Amino acid sequence: MIYEDIAGHPALHACVRAQALAMQQAYKGNPRASSVFATQQRWLMAHIGLALHFRRDPSDYRKELTAARFVDVTVQHAVASRNTAHAFIKEMQHYNFIEVGPAGEDGRIRPLQLPAMTLEPLIGWIHIHLSTLDALDGANRLETFQARPQMLAKLQPLIADGLISSVPVREPQQTFSLFTWLNNGGVVMDWLISGVDPENAGQERIPTGVLSIGDFAKWLKLSRTHLARKLRDAEALGSVGWLGQRGHSVMWISNEFYGEYVTAQAVKLAIIDAAFAASIKQATD
């Protein structure tokens, strides 16, 4: 499905809400792994690293996944600075998401390896998005992917290529952008959207069902002050507000902010669907 078909689909609002709920469940099941995708920048760096892993060639040291190569590619695509990319690698090593492998013929080069547990949240993320696409057009992408787990090695790098080259992904709209730089900002937006009744999607102020910032900040292990500050920034833009007393009533989001979120999901889903179709074609050629 192309972006226009997804964005204009009458079932998109219900499917986006179901996807937001599924993403919340994934976070609850493995918050540590979900933190890898905690901000837009980390999300893109993770996809770069995964793509390098799947495209590696152990017989050619120039095509191995190494810290130096990861940093070079990250900087080349203007995703992060060298210092930030190095810090990300060190953090991934600290939490055992990546491991340093044995030295090759050139003893100075130590390739990085991804243990199986690192791929589990990625597979879950792909499952969620293929399920959304299937719900939109009745296809069987998820079933196909589950029957061909080897597809992952072709599919993920194509998804990464699409995300990194997409201007709408790299330069999100104003309120969406506010949260993409907040730790677990994607989870915060999923939390807001999961409480939206699709029947209310056309309202100027859409109730979310959110009542307590403090409870949610505690669940996310976020600073309540930091989360509240971001919400106040969004409030200043007219993107969020309260139906009654601030912090003691239901929060609403603006129709514009809701539209930004739905647009971002449609862009991402179109990228994933194009990558899925291309990986299927590669497998059959």
C-alpha positions, 0 to 999 in steps of 0.5 A: 500500500502506498502512503496515499492509500494508507492515509485515506483509509477509513479504518486507519484511525481504529488500526492506529489505535490498536497499534498504539495499544500493541506498542504499549504492551510491548513496552510493558513486556520489555521496557529495557529493550524498548528503551533502545527506541526511546527517542527518534535519534536512538530509533534511527541509530538502532535501525542503522546498526541492525542493517549493518548487522544483516548486511555484514560479510565476515569474509570482508572486514570492510563489510563487518559490523564494527563500532567505527563503521557504525559511527561513520554511517551514523554521521554520514546520514546526519543522524547523530554526532560521533560522540553520541554514536560512540556513547550509544554503542557503549550503552548497547554493550553495557546492556548486552544488546551487542557483544564484541566478537573475536578478532579477525585476520586483522587483530585490530578489528573487533567485529560486533555481534548481536545476540538473539535476544537483541532481535526479539524486540525488532521482530515484535515491532515488525509483527505489530506493523505488519498486523496493522497493514493486514488489518487495512487491506486484508492481506497476509503479510504477518502470516507470510513473515512468520512462515519465512523468518529468514526474511528478516535479514532482507526486510530490516535493512530495506526498512532502515533505508526507507526510514533514513531517507524519508524527509517526513520521518527525519523532520517530523511536524512540530508537536510530534517533534517535541516528543521524539526528543523526549526519552520514551517520547514514542511511548508517551505519544502511544499512551495518548493515542491509545486512549482516543476513541476513533469516533472522536477523531474529527473533533477539535479537542479529542479526549484521550482518557489520560488522567494522571501525569504522575502515574504515567511518569512513574510507570515510564521511570521518567521525571514527572517534572520533565514530562510535565514540562514537555506537556506544557510546551505542547500545551503552549502550541495548543496541541494538548490541554485539560477538559477541567483542572490541569492534572486533575481531569481528562487530557485532550489532544488537538486535531492537528496533533492527532493528525501529525501522529496518524500521518507519521504512522502512515508514512512509516507503514508505507515504508514498511510495506514497500520494504516487505514487497521488495524483500518478497520479490528478492526471495522469488527472483 
